[in-house]
Amino acid sequence: MKLPPEVYARNRAMVTSQYAVIPAEGVLESRLPGFQHTIARILTAPAMGARFAQILLEIEAGGGTTTVREDRLEHLFYLLGGTLDFWIDGKRYQLSSGSYTYVPMGHTYQIRNPVQEQARLLWIKRPYEPIDLPVPQPIIGKRDDLPRETHLEGRYWQYLLPNNDMAFDMEVNILGFTPGSYFPYVETHIMEHGLYMLEGQGLYLLAGDVHEVQSTDFIWMAPFCPQFFSVPAGTRQPIYSTKMSTVMCTFNDHEDTLYPFEFLGSPYHC
């Protein structure tokens, strides 16, 4: 058997205790109970050290969930491509590329691909951490309808969940960068990140290591992992390098609480 070319010289995958860089080509197929005609590609999970799971679902025609689901977790779904019928508490919504849904703990959901084209769906799930505020209500939205907030020249943010609403225990944002733009400093903070590169490419400094990242890459960053992102000025198409970043903020006062999290049939704790 011939060794695939450049396995050692060109491998970009890296998993450490502080971060992981996962190129799409190395993420193998998995199957999930409760889904049919669906391939799951596990991007991160508690087994890696994350306090959440992020999964890419590839849903073929007629595929999706086999029944109504409610698992006491909170969920964020973002449709990368294709068309889906999505039910929340029995109400049907039709999703197209760029649509997203937030399903809070205690609400039901169901997914079905009604067309022949494959649908690619990002799925973030985790135990909700309640405080002295009501649990948020479901949200249906679309990327094209979200305002762009400019933080510095060449950078914009889009907030999929309400910004600075303490009822939400996470943020999910789309960040855009023009060539030549970058973070203003190296960030080191308590927040945990799951990041999916939607378009373009750039350079990521993670815990002292520099990685070239591109569309469809996934990055996990542990709390306090030093991080810095830039898009070199000579980068070509597309104009924007964009990434969807999930920011996990822990507001629960009971830090010693263990949250049961069943993933692929095995118990984990976040």
N, C-alpha and C positions, 0 to 999 in steps of 0.2 A: 504494500500500500504506500502510495506516495504522500509524503507530508505536505499539507496545504502550505502554499507559499507565504512567507513573511509572518508565520505564526508567532515567532519569538520577537522579531524586529518590529512588527507593526501592531501587536496586541495593545489595545487601549483599556482593557478592563482592569479595574483595580478595586479591591475590597479591603478596607482597614477598619479599625475600631472607631475612627473618627469620620470616615466618609466612604462612599462607594461610587465608582463611575461604571455604568453598565451599558455598553453599546448594544443595540437591538439585536445584532446578528448572533450574539451569544446566549440569548434568553430562550431556553427550550420550551416546547409545548407542554402544557399541563391540562388536565381535565378537572372540572369542579362539579361536585354533586349539586343537583338542583338546576343544572344548565344542560341544554341539548344543542347539538350542532354548533358548539362554541369552543374555541381554543382559548385557554387562559395563559398568559405569559406573566409570571410573577416577577415584579420589578423590585419590590422590597417587602419585608415581613418582619415580625418580631424575632425570627431566627437570625436575622442580620444584626439586630440590635435596635431596630426602629420600634416606635410606639404606635405604629399604624401599619396597614398593608396598602400597597398600591399595585394594581393589576391592569394589564392591557387585555381586553376581551376582543377577540376576532369572531364576530357572530355571522354565521352564514344564513342564507335564506331560510326562513321558518324557524330560525334558532332563537335562543334566549332562555329565560327562566322557564322551568317546567310547572311552576305554581306560584301563587302569591307568597311573597317573602316578608318576614319581619323578624329580625334577629337581635334586637335590642342594641344595635350599633347605629352610628350616624354614617351617612354615605354622601359622597360627591361623585357624580358621573359627568364626564365631559366627552362629547362625541367628536372624535377626530375626523371621521369620514363616514359617509353613508347615510342611511335613514333608519329610524327606529320608532316603534310605538312604545310609549312608556306610560305606565299607570302608577299614580300615587293615590293611595286610599281609594282605589277603584275608578278614579277619573283618568281618562286617556288624554295623552299629549303626543303630538308628532314632533320628533326631533330631527333636525338636519345638521349638517356639519357646522361645528361651532356652538351648538346648543349644549346646555348643561342643566343639571338638576341637583338640588340638595334635598336629601331625604333624612329628616331628623329621626332620632330614636323614638320608637313608638308608632311610627307610620309605616304602612305597607307599600311595597313596590313590585312591579312586574315589568319584564322587558321582552319585546318580540321584534324580530326583523321581518317586515312585511314585503320586502322587495328582493330581487335576485342579487343585487350588489351586496358584497360583504360590508358590514359595519364594524368600525374600529372604535372601541369605547374605553376611555380611561376610567378606572374605578378606584376611589380612595375610601377606605373604611376604617373606623376606629371606635373604641368605646367613648361615649359622650361623658364629659366631666361636668356635672351640674354645679351651679352655685345658687345664690339666693335670687335668681331671675327665672322667668318662665323659659321653658325649652323653646328654641326657635321653631317657626313654622316652615313648611316646605317652600322651596324656591325653584322656579323655572325661568331660565334666561337664555340669552344668546350673546356671544362675543361681539357681534356687529352692533348690538344695541348699547353696549357699555361705553360710558365716556372714557376718554384717555386723560389721565392726570399727569402732567409733566412735572417730574421731580427736579431734574437738572437738564440742561440743554442736551438733546440727543437721546433722552430716556423718557419712557412713559410707563404708567401703571394702569391696569384695569382690574377692578375689584369684583370678583364673582360673588363674594359674600359681603354683607354690609361691613364697611370699614369702622373699626373702633366700637363695635357693638359687643359688649362684654358677655352677652348671652351666648355668643359663638365662641367655642374653645379652639378654633383654628381659623386661619385665613387662607383663601385660595386666590391667587393673583396671577395675571398675565403681565410680564415685564417685556418691554420692547427697547431695543438699542440700535441706534444708527452706527455705521462704521466710524470708528474713532472715539466712541463713547465708552464709559466705564463707571464702575462704582467710585465714589469720591474717596474711599478709604477701605482698608481691610476690616471686614466686619467680624466681630467675635462676641457672641451673645447667647443667651439661654435658649433661644428658639431652635427647634428642629425643623429641617427642610426635607421635602421630597420634591424633586424638580424634573420636569419632562421638557426637553427641547422641542418646541413646535416647529421652528423654522430657523434657517441660517446656521451660523457657526461662531465660535469665539474661543477665548482662552480663560480657563478657570484655575485660580490659585486656591488649593485646598490643603490646609494644614502644612503649608510649605512646599507642596508639590504642584507643578504646573501641568494641566491637562488641556489638550485640544479637544473641544466638544462640538457636536454637530447635531443636526436634526435627527430625532428619534432616540437620542441618548437619554438615559435616566441617571440622575445623581441623587444620592442620599447624603445628608449632612447631619451629624450628631450635634447636640447642643455644645456650644463653645468651640466648634470647629472654625478656625480662621478661614475666611473665604473672600475672594475678590474676583470679579468678572470684568472682562474687557472684550471689545470687538475691534480688532486691528483696522486701521484706517484704510488699508488696501483690500479689505474683504469685498468680494463681488456679490452677485445676486444671492438671496433677496436683499432688498435695501435694509430691512429690519432683521435683526436676530431676535427672536422672541422665545420666551420660555414660560411655562406654567409652573409656578412655585406654590407648594403647599407649606404653610408656616404653622407649626404646632406650638401653641402657647398654653401652658398649664396654669390654670387659675385655681384648681382644687386645693384646698388647704390641707387635705389629708394625703400627704405625699407617700405615706406607707401603705396606702390602699392598693391591693392588687386587683386588676380588672380581668376577669376571665374572657379570653378572646379565642374562639374556636376558628381555626384556619386550616383548610384542607383536611378537616377531620381530626386535627391534633390540637391539644390544648396549649395555648401560649399565654403569657401574661405581658401586658403592656406596662 
